Amino acid sequence: MKAFAPAEYLLDISDFTTDGPSVIPLPRNTIRAVHSRYPVSVTVLASTNQVANLAPWGLGANFIEFVPQSRGDLTITFDGADGFAWRASVLASPARGGKDSETPMTLDPRSAGSVTIKDFGTRWSKVTLVPTIADQAGREVPFNYAATMN
């Protein structure tokens, strides 16, 4: 399961939040947000009966992209709701083609962590945060994320 969420993004497999129970043909994954101005601070609130938050379900993932408007180091932080088996990875896409690089984010016992990607805008043309819940519990579980450039 640890490798599935990044592979889901890299192989353009459905995130299973917007499509029906069948995945034939394979639908494209859905990008939750794209950010190009920093700092970024987003709180994905809990779903209500009127409004779904489209956050991950158990075994599901979200994909949040960051693109540069300048060059520097990009620090991404993540904080998932406590009590769930959160995993988070950061995928960096090279500016000059080639293979994406995956950096697992180390999360503390409260499901919070951060990763810094050096040379954003020079070496890397896009960075994608991939939060996922690695067990079956949970439905549209809320989380927070942020990004800063320096």
N, C-alpha and C positions, 0 to 999 in steps of 0.2 A: 504494500500500500504506500510505503514511503516514496517510492519512485513513480507511482501512478500519476499523481497530480501534475508534476512537471512534464511527464510524457504526454499527458492529456493535452496540455497546451502546445507542446512542440509538434505533436502529430495532428493537431487541429481536431481532436475528438470532442464530442459534445460535453458540456458541463452539466447536462441533465437538469438544469433549472428552468429551461424554456421550451423543451420539446416533449413530445409524448412518450409513452412507454417503449415505443419501438425506436431503434437507432439505425434502421435500414431505410434508405441509405444513410451513411454517417452524416449527421448534421455538423455544421461548423461550431466551434466553441464560441462563447459570447464574452466579449471583453466588457467587464463591469464599468471601467472608467479609464480614460487616457488623460494624463496630466503632463503639462509642459511648462507650468509656472510654479516656482517654489518660493516659500515653503508651502506644503500641502498638509492639511490635517482633516481627516474624514472620520466621522462616527457613523457606522452602519447600525441604526437602531433596531430594536426588536420588531418583528412583524406584528401587524394588528389584523383584525378581521377585515378591515377595509383596505389596508395597504401591505403588500408583500415587500420584504426588503431584498429579496433575491440573493441573500447570503447563502453560504454552503449548507447543505443538508449533510447528514452522516454519509461519508465516503464521497462527497462532492467537493468541488473546488470553485474558487473565484479567480479571475485573472484581471490584474490591475496594471496597466502599462504606464511607464514614465518615459518621456522623450525629452532630449535636451534642447534648450534654446541657447545655452552657453556651455562652457567646459568646466569641469571640476570633479569633485568627489560627491557622489550621491549617497546619502544615508537614509535608509528605509527602516522604519520601526513598525512593529505589529503588536497588537494586544487583543487576543481573543477572549471571549467570555469564559470565565472560570468554570471548571467542572467538565470540560470536553477534551478529547484527545486531539488537540490542534497540532498541525504541522505547517510549516511555512518554508517556501523556497523562493529564491530570487534567481531569475533567468536573465542573463545578459547576452544581447545579440551583438555580434561584432560589427563594427562600422564598415569593414572592408570584406565582408563575406566570411564564410567559414562556419564552424560549428558553435552553437550557443553554449554558454558556460553556466552550469548550475551551481549555486551556493546555497546549501541548506542553512536556514536560520536557526540558531540555537535558542530555544524558548525556555524561560525559567518556569518554576512550578505554577506560576499564575498565568502561563501562556503568553508571556511578553518577551520580545527580543528585538534585535536590530542587526542590520548588515550594512557595511559601507562598500560601495562599488567605486573603485578608483578609476580615473580617466574617463568618466562619463562625458560623452560628447566628442571624445577623441578616439579612444579605443572602442567604446561601446555606443551604438546608435539607439538602443532601446533597452530598457530593463523592465521586467515583468515580475510583480509580486504574485505568488501563487499560495494563498492560504487554503488549507483543506482540513476537514475533520476526519481523522483516521479510524473512526469506529462508526457503528451504525446509529448511535444515539444522536439526537439533535435534528432540528428542523429550522432552517433559516436562522442560524445562530449568529447573534450580533458580534461585531468586532470593531476595532479602531485601527487606523493606519496613518502614517505620516511620512513625509519625505522632505529633506532639506539638502541644499547644495552649498558647498563651500570650496 
